[in-house]
Amino acid sequence: MQPTGASLMPELPEVETIRRALAPRVEAQTILALDVFEPRLRLPIPRTLDRDLPGRKIQSLERRGKYLIFVLDQGHYLLVHFGMSGRFVIVSPETARLPHEHWQLKLPELTIRLRDPRRFSLLLSGSGSPATHPLLRMLGPEPLEDAFTQTYWIQVIRRRKASIKTLLMDSRIVAGVGNIYANEALHRSGIHPHRPGGRLSAARLIRLHAMIRKVLIEALASGGSTLRDYRGIDGDPGYFSTAFYVYGREGLPCFGCRNVIRRIRTGQRATFYCPSCQK
Ligand SMILES: [Zn+2]
């Protein structure tokens, strides 16, 4: 079930679910080919990638924020971002190319295609430590790792005037939280999404810090349940949409107070909240 009227972008739990599903199937595999059907994505696919990759071995599959990282031998890596609508599909190599399929990575026992109707996804390459790539270097801490402390969170938010939802979705502050989980974490914290970050008390920020982790952990757990049939990579991206409290629930009753969930805009993004529960 897709929530209506709002796009589903893969966020940390979805990318991590894909990583967990794919890692055992790609690690230690040697790349046979990279076929580029359409290089014009958010940034163009590097021209020589189809010649550079064959013969390289995939050492591990990592994640940072919403980026998937294929760590290759000899210090090389591939960086994938799914953008607004990208997803992986597993096909047999002879399968005809379908609309919106932009590239495929051929391994001995697996062919992975990137399907992306809106073409905001990325496929980039690099060498050296992936952490030094310009797109990864500026990312804030991983929300589920130790570096994302209460102290860090309070200090970085309390200096800012922007709305708490805008700050929560800023990957330089915390990596991997997008529109869905920002909406959900704010609802469970009882915080109005447009409240300026710097006006929130330490106690409210500590509650939000805990709820960010809680919604991500719950989503990971539900993504894990979709792993058994590999739907996390082959079809439904593994969203546990029935568990959303506010996201995509405009006009429906709040589970807490039965008041109607509202939809407003925050910048370019849809925001869902309960006017009674969130102040
Ligand atoms: Zn409510």
Residues whose N, C-alpha, C, O or C-beta is under 5 A from the ligand:
A	BS01	ZN	C254 G256 C257 R258 N259 C274 S276 C277
